[in-house]
Amino acid sequence: MSGLRFVVLVSLLSLVLAACGGPPRVLVVSAAKPEDTVGTVRIFVATSRATTGQPEYFSGERSPSVGFARLDISVPRAHQVGQVELPGSVTSAGDPASHFTVSAVERLTEPEILKQVRAEVARRPPSEREVLVFVHGFNTNFADAAFRFAQIVTDSGFKGVPVLFTWPSRARVLAYPYDRDSADFSRDALETGLRVIARDLGANRFDILAHSMGTLLTAETLRQAAIRGDGSFGGKLRNVMLAAPDIDLDVFKTQLAAIRRPVTVFVSSDDRALDFSRQFAGDKARLGAISEKDTDVVADLRKAGATIIDLSKDRSSDDYNHGKFATSPRVVQMIGQRLGADGLDGSTSGSMLGLDSKASPSFAARDK
């Protein structure tokens, strides 16, 4: 790549890939009056980020040990589905009537978070004793990830226990190589966390929703879990949903071959962020940028166990079309319908979402 072309691509990437995260924010705790909000989302956090002082709490650097926390985030009465209403100033607590605001942040030890999550699971009726794990994408700091997850939980109507796995993104566009290595760095931490959820928390099932570069971390974690001999996590893992995955298409095919379980993939051919990511990846196709028009590719992926959900025709408030899974009201609410469905088999996720997709055959059916 010539020097001039590299400079041009970096400049364009700086504009486009910012959609994966947003302005770097901090978590300023403030009290909210009940009349100003429609409720509070309690999020439990596991992270491979290094701890730092308040109000950042966890930085973009890596930690050899996993950290834990609990967040309470209030949802404003002015909230609209698909939006994360935040104040213009990244250091402002915001107006609870107009913005998502933080009402509590508490760092926890591992025994403390296990005790609290068990209690949250146990107090729900049996049909809601489930956990949703969210793995964010590139260029996302701790605060950005927390606010986005609170919006997803709210708009999807998820009734179980939300768990955010946040990995060491430096939340800077030009830190793309560092972020990618940080995703690889976090594989063991995520796998260990998933095994704890499956084994120790009393949950009947758990689902994973990952976005952008977080899908690479998720797919690699599931691949190594399958190689270890228990890719279903004792039968507790249900839906795996990969949104706008920043994964090389060839790499994903090898991951699917090892994972050997149904995976739902949200794609969009007009994803401008992944278009520029492709140019930095040797002009290799990114999984999240395919569409139903790529008939041979889609057919191969479906045979391998992937349900492809094409969002190319969906519009949202995301100008770069990289976050449609969360910013499109139709899509985020349909994700909620799938999360609320009974059963452990996620192989029919496309049809149950009500989207235009052919459900992939289960592996049990294909192996007969």
C-alpha positions in Angstrom: 0.0 0.0 0.0 1.4 3.4 -1.0 2.0 6.0 1.7 -0.6 8.4 0.2 -3.2 5.7 0.0 -2.5 4.7 3.6 -2.9 8.2 4.8 -6.2 8.6 2.9 -7.5 5.3 4.3 -6.6 6.2 7.8 -8.4 9.5 7.5 -11.5 7.9 6.1 -11.3 5.1 8.7 -11.1 7.8 11.5 -14.4 9.1 10.3 -16.2 5.9 9.6 -15.1 3.4 12.2 -15.9 5.9 15.0 -19.4 4.4 14.7 -18.2 1.3 16.6 -17.9 3.3 19.8 -18.6 7.0 20.3 -17.0 9.8 22.2 -15.0 8.5 25.2 -17.2 8.9 28.3 -16.9 8.5 32.0 -19.4 7.2 34.5 -20.5 10.1 36.7 -22.9 8.9 39.4 -26.0 11.0 40.1 -29.3 10.5 41.7 -32.5 10.3 39.6 -36.0 11.0 40.7 -38.4 8.2 40.0 -40.7 10.5 38.0 -37.8 11.2 35.6 -37.1 7.6 34.6 -38.9 4.6 33.2 -36.7 2.2 35.2 -33.2 1.1 36.1 -31.1 -1.5 34.3 -28.7 -3.4 36.6 -25.7 -4.7 34.7 -23.0 -7.0 36.1 -19.6 -6.6 34.6 -16.7 -8.9 34.0 -13.6 -7.4 32.4 -10.1 -8.0 31.2 -9.5 -4.3 31.4 -7.1 -2.8 34.0 -8.7 -1.0 36.9 -8.2 2.8 37.2 -9.7 5.6 39.2 -13.1 7.0 39.2 -15.0 8.0 37.1 -13.4 5.9 34.5 -13.2 2.7 36.7 -11.7 0.5 34.0 -9.2 1.7 31.4 -8.2 0.5 27.9 -5.1 -1.3 29.1 -4.9 -5.0 29.7 -5.1 -6.8 33.1 -3.8 -10.3 33.8 -6.7 -10.8 36.2 -10.4 -10.4 35.6 -12.2 -7.5 37.3 -15.8 -7.2 38.4 -18.4 -4.6 39.0 -22.1 -3.8 39.2 -23.8 -0.8 37.5 -27.2 0.7 37.9 -28.2 2.8 34.9 -31.5 4.7 34.8 -33.5 5.0 31.6 -35.0 8.5 30.9 -38.7 9.0 30.2 -37.7 10.7 27.0 -36.0 7.5 25.7 -36.9 6.4 22.2 -36.3 2.8 21.0 -32.9 2.5 19.2 -31.4 5.6 20.8 -28.8 6.0 23.6 -29.6 9.5 24.8 -26.5 10.9 26.4 -25.4 14.5 27.3 -23.2 16.5 24.9 -20.4 16.7 27.5 -18.6 13.4 28.0 -17.9 14.3 31.7 -21.5 15.3 32.5 -23.8 13.2 34.6 -26.6 14.2 32.4 -30.3 15.0 33.0 -32.1 11.8 34.2 -35.3 12.9 32.5 -33.5 13.2 29.1 -30.4 11.0 29.3 -29.2 7.6 30.4 -27.6 8.2 33.8 -25.6 6.2 36.2 -27.1 5.9 39.6 -24.6 3.4 41.1 -21.2 1.9 40.4 -19.6 -0.7 42.6 -16.4 -2.7 42.1 -16.9 -6.3 43.3 -14.7 -9.2 44.2 -15.3 -12.5 42.5 -17.2 -14.0 45.5 -19.3 -10.9 45.8 -20.4 -10.8 42.1 -21.2 -14.5 42.2 -23.4 -14.1 45.2 -25.2 -11.1 43.8 -25.8 -12.6 40.4 -27.1 -15.9 42.0 -29.5 -13.8 44.0 -30.6 -11.9 40.9 -31.2 -15.1 39.0 -33.0 -16.8 41.9 -35.5 -14.0 42.4 -36.8 -14.3 38.9 -39.5 -16.9 37.9 -38.0 -20.0 36.3 -38.9 -18.9 32.7 -36.7 -15.8 33.2 -33.7 -17.4 34.9 -31.4 -16.7 32.1 -28.3 -14.5 31.4 -27.5 -12.3 28.4 -23.8 -11.8 27.8 -22.9 -8.7 25.7 -19.5 -8.4 24.1 -18.9 -4.9 22.6 -16.8 -4.0 19.6 -13.8 -2.0 18.6 -13.2 1.6 19.7 -15.4 1.3 22.7 -14.5 2.3 26.2 -16.1 1.0 29.4 -18.8 3.7 29.7 -19.8 3.4 26.0 -20.2 -0.3 26.3 -22.3 0.0 29.5 -24.7 2.6 28.1 -25.2 0.7 24.9 -26.0 -2.5 26.7 -28.5 -0.7 29.0 -30.2 0.5 25.8 -30.3 -3.0 24.3 -31.7 -4.5 27.5 -34.4 -1.8 27.7 -35.4 -1.9 24.1 -35.4 -5.7 23.7 -37.5 -6.2 26.9 -35.0 -8.8 28.2 -36.2 -10.1 31.6 -33.1 -12.1 32.7 -29.8 -10.9 34.1 -27.5 -8.8 31.9 -23.8 -9.5 32.1 -21.4 -7.2 30.2 -18.0 -8.7 29.2 -15.8 -5.7 28.4 -12.4 -6.2 26.9 -9.4 -3.7 26.7 -10.3 -1.4 23.8 -8.4 1.9 23.9 -11.3 3.6 22.2 -9.2 5.2 19.6 -9.5 4.6 15.9 -5.8 4.3 15.3 -5.5 1.7 18.0 -7.2 -0.9 15.8 -4.2 -3.3 15.9 -4.0 -3.0 19.7 -7.7 -3.6 20.0 -7.5 -6.7 17.8 -4.7 -8.1 19.9 -6.7 -7.3 23.0 -9.6 -9.3 21.7 -7.3 -12.3 21.3 -5.9 -11.6 24.8 -9.3 -11.9 26.3 -10.4 -15.3 25.0 -9.5 -17.3 28.1 -11.2 -14.7 30.4 -14.4 -14.8 28.4 -14.4 -18.6 28.3 -13.9 -18.9 32.0 -16.7 -16.4 32.6 -19.1 -18.4 30.4 -18.3 -21.6 32.2 -19.0 -19.9 35.5 -22.4 -18.6 34.2 -23.3 -22.1 33.0 -22.1 -23.9 36.1 -22.4 -21.7 39.2 -25.2 -19.1 38.9 -28.4 -21.2 38.8 -29.3 -19.9 35.3 -31.4 -22.2 33.1 -29.7 -20.9 30.0 -27.6 -18.1 28.6 -27.3 -16.2 25.3 -24.4 -14.2 23.8 -24.8 -11.0 21.8 -21.6 -9.7 20.3 -20.9 -6.7 18.0 -18.1 -5.8 15.5 -14.7 -6.9 16.7 -16.3 -8.4 19.8 -17.6 -11.1 17.4 -14.1 -12.2 16.7 -13.4 -12.6 20.4 -16.7 -14.5 20.8 -16.1 -16.8 17.8 -12.6 -17.6 18.9 -13.7 -18.3 22.5 -16.4 -20.7 21.3 -14.0 -22.4 19.0 -11.5 -23.1 21.8 -14.3 -24.2 24.1 -15.5 -26.7 21.5 -11.9 -27.9 21.0 -11.7 -28.5 24.8 -14.7 -30.7 24.4 -17.7 -28.7 25.8 -18.7 -26.0 23.3 -22.3 -26.1 24.5 -21.3 -25.2 28.1 -23.1 -28.1 29.6 -26.1 -27.5 27.3 -26.8 -24.1 28.8 -25.7 -22.0 25.8 -28.7 -21.2 23.6 -28.4 -18.2 21.2 -25.2 -16.9 19.7 -25.8 -13.7 17.9 -23.1 -11.9 16.0 -23.9 -8.4 14.8 -21.9 -6.7 12.1 -19.0 -9.1 12.6 -15.6 -7.8 11.7 -14.3 -11.2 10.9 -12.5 -12.4 7.7 -15.0 -14.6 5.8 -12.5 -17.4 5.4 -11.6 -17.3 9.0 -15.2 -17.5 10.1 -15.7 -20.7 8.0 -12.9 -22.4 9.9 -14.4 -21.2 13.2 -17.8 -22.6 12.3 -16.3 -25.9 11.4 -14.9 -26.2 15.0 -17.8 -24.6 16.8 -20.4 -26.9 15.3 -23.5 -25.2 16.6 -26.1 -22.8 15.2 -25.0 -19.2 15.1 -27.1 -16.2 14.0 -25.2 -13.5 12.0 -26.6 -10.0 11.3 -25.2 -8.6 8.1 -25.6 -5.5 6.0 -24.1 -4.8 2.6 -24.1 -1.0 3.3 -22.0 -1.2 6.4 -19.5 1.6 5.8 -17.3 0.7 8.7 -16.7 -2.8 7.5 -16.1 -1.5 4.0 -13.1 0.4 5.2 -12.0 -2.4 7.5 -11.9 -4.6 4.5 -9.4 -2.3 2.8 -7.1 -2.7 5.9 -7.4 -6.4 5.7 -5.9 -7.1 2.3 -9.2 -6.5 0.6 -10.7 -9.6 2.1 -14.4 -9.8 2.6 -15.7 -9.1 6.1 -18.5 -11.4 7.3 -20.8 -8.6 8.4 -20.8 -6.9 5.0 -22.2 -9.8 2.9 -25.9 -9.9 1.9 -28.5 -12.3 0.6 -27.3 -11.3 -2.9 -24.1 -13.3 -2.2 -26.0 -16.5 -2.8 -23.1 -18.9 -2.9 -21.5 -17.5 0.2 -24.8 -17.5 2.2 -25.6 -21.1 1.1 -22.2 -22.3 2.3 -22.6 -20.6 5.6 -26.1 -22.0 6.1 -24.8 -25.5 5.4 -22.1 -24.9 8.1 -24.7 -23.8 10.7 -25.1 -20.1 10.3 -28.4 -18.3 10.1 -27.9 -15.2 8.0 -30.1 -12.2 8.8 -29.7 -9.5 6.1 -30.4 -6.0 7.4 -29.4 -4.2 4.3 -32.8 -2.7 3.8 -33.2 -1.6 7.4 -32.7 2.0 8.2 -31.6 3.3 11.5 -30.1 6.4 13.3 -26.6 4.9 12.8 -25.2 7.0 9.9 -22.6 4.3 9.1 -25.0 1.3 9.2 -22.7 -0.5 11.6 -25.0 -0.8 14.6 -28.4 -1.7 13.1 -28.9 -4.5 15.5 -29.3 -2.0 18.3 -30.4 1.2 16.6 -33.1 -0.3 14.4 -36.2 -0.5 16.6 -37.6 -3.4 14.5 -34.4 -5.5 14.9 -33.7 -4.8 18.6 -37.3 -5.7 19.5 -37.2 -8.9 17.4 -34.0 -9.9 19.2 -35.9 -9.4 22.4 -38.6 -11.8 21.1 -36.0 -14.4 20.5 -34.5 -14.0 23.9 -37.9 -14.4 25.5 -38.6 -17.6 23.6 -38.5 -21.0 25.4 -36.1 -23.8 24.7 -32.4 -24.2 24.4 -32.1 -24.7 20.7 -31.1 -21.5 18.9 -31.1 -23.2 15.4 -34.4 -21.5 14.4 -33.4 -18.1 15.5 -34.0 -16.5 12.1 -37.5 -17.6 11.7 -38.4 -16.9 15.3 -37.1 -13.4 14.9 -39.6 -12.9 12.2 -36.9 -11.8 9.7 -36.5 -12.9 6.2 -34.2 -15.8 6.7 -34.0 -19.6 6.2 -33.3 -21.4 9.4 -30.2 -23.5 9.4 -30.5 -27.2 10.0 -29.5 -28.4 13.4 -26.2 -30.3 13.7 -28.0 -33.3 15.1 -30.1 -33.5 11.8 -27.1 -33.0 9.6 -25.0 -35.7 11.4 -27.5 -38.5 10.9 
